[in-house]
Amino acid sequence: MKPKVVVHGAEEVGCWAEVPAIPVCGTEGDTCEELLANSYDAVDGRLSIDA
């Protein structure tokens, strides 16, 4: 499964992302690399809760 991640710029520093296909699944990060890693963790965590 490769869900789409929608990235938004934050008003302060960094950015935040949401995964529209998975309800209540989002994260934030100060850098793109941090956001990507946090996104993987958020999806894994959310899918493990639903399983």
N, C-alpha and C positions, 0 to 999 in steps of 0.2 A: 504494500500500500504506500503510495506517495501522495499524501495530502498537500494541497496548496496552502502556502503560508502567505498571508497578506501583511506586509511590513508598512508601518506608519512612523513618521518622524515624531519625536517627542518635543514638547514645548521647551524643555530644559535641554539636558544632554542625552544623547543616545536615541534609541528608537524602541518601539514595541511592536509585537506581532500577534496576530490571531489566526486560528485555523478554522475557517468557516464550516468545514465539514464535520468538526467535532465540537459539540456544544461545550461552552465554558472552558475553552482551551486557548490560553494566551500566555504571553511572557514578555519580558523586556530585557534590554541589555545596553551597556554603555558603548559597545563596539559591535560591528557586524559579526565578528567572530564569536563574541559572547552571546549575541542574540541567536545565532545559528545553533550553538551548543545548548542554550536554554530551550530552544524550540524543540529539539530532539527529546530533551528531558520531559518537556511538557506533554508532548504527544505520547511518549512511552508511559508516563505516569497516568495520564487520562485514560488510555486504552487498558491499562492494568486494573483500573478502578471499575471499568465497565465490564470486564471479563468475568 
